[in-house]
Amino acid sequence: VRAGVERAPFPEAARQLIEGLCNFDVDQVASGLSDDVRLSVSDAAYANGKPQVRNALIRALGLVYSIQCEPAVVWVKRDVAILEMDVNCERVDRAMVSFPVTVVLRFKEYSISDIRLLTYEPAVRNSFGGVRAGL
């Protein structure tokens, strides 16, 4: 860990994001987002603006029956937080999937202005397929 970067607890907006996803509460997620928020998923899919990001999350969550996110490490420096997490999902076909995720969040004041979801799990990338809105 470089000087000036420290392990830290979740920023409140990040906690809302993760809790909202795990509870399938897209409104809770959206409440912590800036109006001009951007979402990218492994640089393959993205959305721009709170309504488009909200719709992308609804579409992605519609493919899973349950989701559990277990943060392993959180780094925070100024307006950026990096969350290393293990995700366990049960898809709607009842298949269980577990994979690591890195979430990079950028904040504007206390709202999330940029979400970068990095994973090698193809199902996650594909669940956001066709989002590409507004960029």
N, C-alpha and C positions, 0 to 999 in steps of 0.2 A: 504494500500500500504506500503510495507516494505521500510525501509530507503535505499536509493540508487537506487530505482526503481522509475521512474518518468513518468508521462504522457508526451507524445512526439508526434510531427508530424510524418507522415509516412517517413521512410527512402526512398530514391529515388527508389531503386530497388523494394521495396514493392509497391510504387505508380505505377510503370510500370506494375507490376504483376496484380494489381487490375484493372487498366485502360485497360490493354490488354485483360483481361478476359471479361470485360464488353463490349469491342468493338470487340470481337471475333478475336482479332489480336494476334495469337499465336506467331508470330515472335517478337512482342513487348515484350511479356512475356519472351520468350527464351533469348532475349538480356540481361536480368538482371540475368540470371542463370549461375552458374559455370558449367564447363564441367562435373563435377562429382556430380551434384545435385541429391538429393534423394527426392522422393515424397511418403508420406504415407497418407492414407485416413482412419480415424478412425481405424487404425491398421489393416485394412482388406485388403487393396490393396496398391500396391506401385510400383514404377518404379525407376530405377537407371541410371543416365546419362541423359544429355540434350536431345539426340534424343528420348529416351524412354519416358521421361516426356513430351516432345513436342507432341508425338503421343498420349499419354494418355489424354492430354488436348484437342486435336483435336477430339478424340473419345467422350469425355464427353461433349464438346460444341456442338457436332452434335446432341445431344438429346434435346437441348433447342432452342427456338425461340428468346428469349431475356433474359438478366440477368442484374440485378442491385444490386450492393453491397453498403451497407451503413455502413461505419465504426462507431461504437459506442464509443469504447475506444481503444487506442493504448498505449502499454507499451514498453519501450526500455531500455535495459541494456546491455552494451558492444556489443556483437555480436548476440544478440537475440532480436527479436521483437514479441510481442503477440498482435494480432489484434482481437478484438471482433467485429463481424459484423452481420448485418441483411441482408439476401439475399432474393431477390424477383426474381423468374423465371417464364417465360412463356414457358412451354414445347412445343415440336413440335405438340402435340395433342391439343394445346391451353389451357390446364389446367394450372391454376396459382398455384404456390407453394411458400410459404414464410417460412423461417426457420433461426435460429441463427447458426452461424459458429464461431469457434475459429480457427485462423490460427497462427501457431507458425513458425516463420522463423528464421533460423540461417544463418548468413552471414560469408563469407570468403572474407576478404577485402571488396569490395563494391558489390559483387555478392551474390546471394542467393544460399547457398549450401545445405539447407535442408528445405523442406516444409512439415508441418504436418497439415493436414486439419481435424479438429475434429467436428463432427456433429452427431446428432441422426437421421437425415433425411435419410431413407433407399434408396431413389432414388439417392442421391448423392453418397453414398457408392457403390451402384450397377452400377452406370454409369462408375466407374473405374474398374469394375469387369474384371478379366482376364488380368489385366496389369502385375502384378507380374513378372517384367522383371529384370533380372540381380542381384537379391539378393540371 
